[in-house]
Amino acid sequence: MDNELLEILACPKCKGELEMTPDETELRCEKCRLSYRIDDGIPILLAEEATPIE
């Protein structure tokens, strides 16, 4: 994913910063403790699709 795009994306729940996982399959919000998957290079930024970070 493009770094410029990553800089402007925000968590849909709290509007906080998102961080990409090392394997580049998820974006994570540490504040909300939620993870958003990336499908075919497209981040799925829907709160109802997010999974809790354990």
C-alpha positions in Angstrom: 0.0 0.0 0.0 1.2 3.5 -0.8 2.7 5.3 2.2 0.9 8.6 1.2 -2.4 6.8 1.3 -1.6 5.3 4.7 -0.8 8.7 6.1 -4.3 10.0 5.3 -6.3 7.0 6.3 -7.9 7.0 9.8 -9.8 4.6 11.9 -13.5 4.9 11.1 -14.5 4.5 14.7 -12.2 7.0 16.6 -10.5 8.8 13.7 -7.1 7.7 15.1 -4.0 6.7 13.3 -3.8 3.3 11.6 -0.6 1.2 11.4 0.0 -1.5 8.8 1.0 -5.0 10.0 4.5 -6.2 8.9 2.8 -8.7 6.5 0.7 -5.9 5.0 -2.6 -7.8 5.4 -4.2 -5.5 8.0 -4.4 -2.0 9.3 -4.6 -1.7 13.1 -5.8 1.0 15.4 -4.1 0.6 18.8 -6.5 3.1 20.4 -9.6 1.1 19.6 -7.7 -2.2 19.6 -9.3 -3.0 16.2 -7.9 -4.6 13.0 -9.1 -3.9 9.5 -8.2 -6.4 6.8 -6.8 -5.5 3.4 -8.3 -7.4 0.4 -6.4 -7.2 -2.9 -4.7 -4.0 -1.8 -7.9 -2.4 -0.7 -8.4 -1.6 3.0 -11.8 -2.6 4.3 -12.5 0.3 6.7 -15.9 -0.6 8.0 -16.2 -0.7 11.8 -18.6 -3.7 11.6 -16.0 -5.6 9.6 -13.2 -5.0 12.0 -11.8 -7.7 14.3 -10.5 -7.1 17.9 -6.8 -7.2 18.4 -5.9 -9.8 21.0 
